[in-house]
Amino acid sequence: MPGSIWIFLCCASEAYIRAYESGRRNPKQKSLEALAQALAVNVEVLSNSDFDGVKAMHRLFQVFRQYSGDLFECQDKDGTDMVGIRFGTLTLMRSWMERYKEYTEEVEQCNSIKDIKQRGEALLAAEAKFNWWMDTYPDSDSDLFGQEIQRKHDQFMDQLGLNPKDPE
């Protein structure tokens, strides 16, 4: 039974896992880390999967402050007014942007498929692949290299006293 494999890998009972899934219990950080490792996903996927618009805004505020955010007004390709956010120091965004470009190219290829059923299946597969990349990030040496660059930059900013997350 597949569920018993996860229980073994997580070192948690089936009852505990069901309680976590149903929201009756909240796992401790150590348990979350074990579950994430067993599922081969980032712990953030498990600990922060459900949040509303207000919580999303607060997370954006945190990233905005920590990584020198800049808001700007723009329009999408259909002329709809939008607000964009630029991050001056978040070098990790480069790998996300590169992967997003690959995803949009895949979507364009999928949209050229004539058969509606095959197109739908291809679009779902492309989306699932992109979501998997986000859920398992980092997943390559280049991503780890980007994390190292960001960590060093943050340390340097801390030493200069210029890191907004450290007001001292």
C-alpha positions as CSV (number, residue, x, y, z in Angstrom):
1,M,0.0,0.0,0.0
2,P,1.6,3.4,-1.1
3,G,0.5,5.2,2.1
4,S,2.5,2.8,4.3
5,I,5.7,3.8,2.4
6,W,5.1,7.5,3.3
7,I,4.4,6.5,6.9
8,F,7.7,4.6,7.0
9,L,9.7,7.4,5.4
10,C,8.2,10.0,7.7
11,C,8.5,8.1,10.9
12,A,4.9,9.0,11.7
13,S,1.8,6.9,12.2
14,E,-1.0,6.8,9.7
15,A,-3.3,8.4,12.3
16,Y,-0.9,11.4,12.8
17,I,-0.6,11.9,9.0
18,R,-4.4,11.8,8.6
19,A,-4.8,14.3,11.5
20,Y,-2.3,16.6,9.7
21,E,-4.1,16.2,6.4
22,S,-7.5,16.9,7.9
23,G,-6.2,20.0,9.9
24,R,-7.0,18.4,13.3
25,R,-3.3,18.6,14.2
26,N,-0.5,20.9,13.2
27,P,2.8,19.1,12.9
28,K,5.9,20.4,14.8
29,Q,8.7,21.8,12.6
30,K,10.8,18.6,12.9
31,S,7.8,16.5,11.7
32,L,7.2,18.9,8.9
33,E,10.8,18.6,7.8
34,A,10.6,14.8,7.9
35,L,7.4,14.8,5.8
36,A,8.8,17.3,3.3
37,Q,12.0,15.2,3.0
38,A,9.9,12.0,2.5
39,L,7.8,13.7,-0.2
40,A,10.8,15.4,-1.8
41,V,9.3,18.9,-1.5
42,N,10.3,22.1,0.2
43,V,9.0,22.3,3.7
44,E,7.4,25.6,2.8
45,V,5.0,23.7,0.5
46,L,3.6,21.9,3.5
47,S,3.7,24.6,6.1
48,N,2.4,27.5,4.1
49,S,0.1,26.0,1.5
50,D,-3.1,27.7,2.7
51,F,-3.3,31.4,3.1
52,D,-5.7,34.1,2.1
53,G,-5.2,37.4,0.3
54,V,-4.3,39.3,3.4
55,K,-1.6,36.8,4.4
56,A,-0.3,36.8,0.9
57,M,0.0,40.6,1.0
58,H,1.9,40.4,4.3
59,R,4.3,37.9,2.8
60,L,4.8,40.2,-0.1
61,F,5.5,43.1,2.3
62,Q,8.2,41.0,4.0
63,V,9.9,40.2,0.7
64,F,9.5,43.8,-0.4
65,R,11.2,45.1,2.7
66,Q,13.9,42.5,2.8
67,Y,14.9,42.6,-0.8
68,S,14.6,46.3,-1.8
69,G,11.3,46.1,-3.5
70,D,10.0,48.7,-6.0
71,L,6.4,48.9,-7.2
72,F,5.5,50.1,-10.6
73,E,2.4,50.5,-12.7
74,C,2.1,48.7,-16.0
75,Q,-0.4,47.1,-18.4
76,D,-0.6,43.5,-19.5
77,K,-0.7,42.5,-23.1
78,D,-4.5,43.1,-23.2
79,G,-4.1,46.7,-21.8
80,T,-5.4,45.9,-18.3
81,D,-3.8,48.0,-15.6
82,M,-1.5,46.1,-13.3
83,V,1.0,46.7,-10.5
84,G,4.4,45.0,-10.7
85,I,7.1,44.5,-8.1
86,R,10.8,44.6,-8.8
87,F,13.3,43.2,-6.3
88,G,16.7,44.9,-6.4
89,T,18.7,42.2,-4.6
90,L,16.8,39.0,-5.0
91,T,19.2,37.1,-7.3
92,L,17.3,33.9,-6.7
93,M,14.5,35.3,-8.9
94,R,16.6,34.7,-12.0
95,S,16.2,30.9,-11.8
96,W,12.5,31.3,-11.4
97,M,12.3,33.7,-14.3
98,E,14.3,31.3,-16.5
99,R,12.0,28.4,-15.5
100,Y,8.9,30.5,-16.1
101,K,10.1,31.4,-19.6
102,E,10.5,27.6,-20.3
103,Y,7.0,27.1,-18.9
104,T,5.4,29.8,-21.1
105,E,7.2,28.3,-24.2
106,E,5.8,24.9,-23.3
107,V,2.3,26.5,-23.0
108,E,2.7,28.1,-26.5
109,Q,3.7,24.7,-27.9
110,C,0.7,23.0,-26.2
111,N,-1.6,25.7,-27.6
112,S,-0.5,24.7,-31.1
113,I,-1.8,21.2,-30.7
114,K,-5.0,20.8,-32.8
115,D,-6.6,18.0,-30.9
116,I,-8.5,19.5,-27.9
117,K,-8.1,16.5,-25.6
118,Q,-4.3,16.2,-26.4
119,R,-3.9,20.0,-26.0
120,G,-5.7,19.9,-22.6
121,E,-3.6,17.0,-21.4
122,A,-0.4,18.7,-22.6
123,L,-1.3,22.0,-20.8
124,L,-2.1,20.1,-17.6
125,A,1.3,18.3,-17.8
126,A,3.2,21.5,-18.4
127,E,1.5,23.2,-15.5
128,A,2.1,20.2,-13.2
129,K,5.8,20.2,-14.2
130,F,6.1,23.9,-13.4
131,N,4.3,23.5,-10.1
132,W,6.6,20.5,-9.3
133,W,9.7,22.7,-10.0
134,M,8.4,25.4,-7.6
135,D,7.4,22.8,-4.9
136,T,10.8,21.1,-5.0
137,Y,13.0,24.2,-5.4
138,P,16.0,24.2,-5.3
139,D,16.5,21.2,-7.6
140,S,19.7,21.9,-9.4
141,D,23.3,23.0,-8.9
142,S,22.5,26.4,-10.5
143,D,19.7,27.0,-8.0
144,L,22.1,26.1,-5.1
145,F,24.7,28.5,-6.6
146,G,22.1,31.3,-6.7
147,Q,21.2,30.6,-3.1
148,E,24.9,30.9,-2.1
149,I,25.1,34.2,-3.9
150,Q,22.0,35.5,-2.2
151,R,23.3,34.3,1.2
152,K,26.7,36.1,0.7
153,H,24.9,39.2,-0.4
154,D,22.7,39.2,2.6
155,Q,25.7,38.7,4.9
156,F,27.5,41.6,3.2
157,M,24.4,43.9,3.6
158,D,24.2,42.9,7.3
159,Q,27.8,43.8,7.9
160,L,27.2,47.2,6.3
161,G,24.1,47.7,8.3
162,L,22.1,48.1,5.2
163,N,19.8,45.1,5.3
164,P,16.3,46.3,5.9
165,K,15.4,43.1,7.8
166,D,18.0,44.0,10.5
167,P,17.2,47.6,11.7
168,E,20.0,47.7,14.3
